[in-house]
C-alpha cells in the first residue's frame, strides 16, 4: 500500500482510496511518514531486519526522506500543515526528527535531521 516513489515511503491518507476531499498524503505523526517512521524504528528495536524485502532501517530513512522533501513546515496551500500541534502538526514532526537525529549512525544525515527539527 505504501508508495516508494522518489526514494521515499508514504502511505495514502485514506485506504481504500476515498472520494473525500483530503490531502492524498499527510506528513503528520498520525497519518503520514512521520508516524510510519516510528513503526520501522520499533521494528528495528524488536530485532526485525526486513519488511517486504527492505531493511527496516532503510524504510525508516525513506519515511524521513519523504518528510524532509515534503515542504514542511511551510503551508504550501490550505489544508497543508495548518497547525503546530503535537499529533497532527509540526511539533510531532519535530519530535520524530529529533529522535531520528539521535539514532542516526551517519553524522551528516543526523545533522540534516537536526536542522530540519530546528526549522
For each residue, the residues with C-beta under 8 A, 3 or more apart:
1: 11 12 15
2: 9 10 11 36
3: 8 9 10 11 12 25
4: 8 9 62
5: 8 10
6: 69
7: 62 65
8: 3 4 5 33 62 63 65 66 69
9: 2 3 4 33 36 59 62 63 65 66
10: 2 3 5 25 32 33 36 63 66
11: 1 2 3 15 25 32 33 36
12: 1 3 15 17 24 25
13: 22 23 24 25 26 31 32
14: 17 18 20 22
15: 1 11 12
16:
17: 12 14
18: 14 22
19:
20: 14
21:
22: 13 14 18 26 79
23: 13 26 79 80
24: 12 13
25: 3 10 11 12 13 32 33
26: 13 22 23 31 32 88
27: 32 33 34 66 67 70 72 81 93
28: 31 32 34 35 87 88 89 92 93
29: 32 34 35 38 86 87 88 92 93 95 96
30: 35 87 88 92
31: 13 26 28 35 88
32: 10 11 13 25 26 27 28 29 35 36 66 67
33: 8 9 10 11 25 27 36 37 62 63 64 66 67
34: 27 28 29 37 38 63 67 92 93 96
35: 28 29 30 31 32 38 39 92 96
36: 2 9 10 11 32 33 39 40 63
37: 33 34 40 41 60 63 64 67 96 100
38: 29 34 35 41 42 96
39: 35 36 42 43
40: 36 37 43 44 51 56 57 59 60 63
41: 37 38 44 45 60 99 100 103
42: 38 39 45 46
43: 39 40 46 48 51 56
44: 40 41 47 48 56 57 60
45: 41 42
46: 42 43
47: 44
48: 43 44 51 56
49: 55 56
50: 53 54 55 56
51: 40 43 48 54 56 59
52:
53: 50
54: 50 51 58 59
55: 49 50 58 59
56: 40 43 44 48 49 50 51 59 60
57: 40 44 60 61
58: 54 55 61 62
59: 9 40 51 54 55 56 62 63
60: 37 40 41 44 56 57 63 64 100
61: 57 58 64 65 109
62: 4 7 8 9 33 58 59 65 66
63: 8 9 10 33 34 36 37 40 59 60 66 67
64: 33 37 60 61 67 68 97 100 113
65: 7 8 9 61 62 68 69
66: 8 9 10 27 32 33 62 63 69 70
67: 27 32 33 34 37 63 64 70 72 93 96 97 116
68: 64 65 72 112 113 116
69: 6 8 65 66
70: 27 66 67
71: 74 76 80 81
72: 27 67 68 81 90 93 116
73: 81 90 93 119
74: 71 81
75: 78 80 81 82
76: 71 80 81
77: 80
78: 75 82
79: 22 23 82
80: 23 71 75 76 77
81: 27 71 72 73 74 75 76 89 90
82: 75 78 79 89
83: 88 89 90
84: 89 90 91
85: 88 89 90 91 92
86: 29 89 91 92 95
87: 28 29 30 92
88: 26 28 29 30 31 83 85 92
89: 28 81 82 83 84 85 86 92 93
90: 72 73 81 83 84 85 93 94
91: 84 85 86 94 95
92: 28 29 30 34 35 85 86 87 88 89 95 96
93: 27 28 29 34 67 72 73 89 90 96 97
94: 90 91 97 98 117 118
95: 29 86 91 92 98 99 117
96: 29 34 35 37 38 67 92 93 99 100
97: 64 67 93 94 100 101 113 114 116 117
98: 94 95 101 102 113 114 117
99: 41 95 96 102 103
100: 37 41 60 64 96 97 103 104 113
101: 97 98 104 110 111 113 114 117
102: 98 99 110
103: 41 99 100
104: 100 101 107 109 110 113
105:
106: 109 110
107: 104 110 111
108: 111 112
109: 61 104 106 112 113
110: 101 102 104 106 107 113 114
111: 101 107 108 114 115
112: 68 108 109 115 116
113: 64 68 97 98 100 101 104 109 110 116 117
114: 97 98 101 110 111 117 118
115: 111 112 118 119
116: 67 68 72 97 112 113 119
117: 94 95 97 98 101 113 114
118: 94 114 115
119: 73 115 116
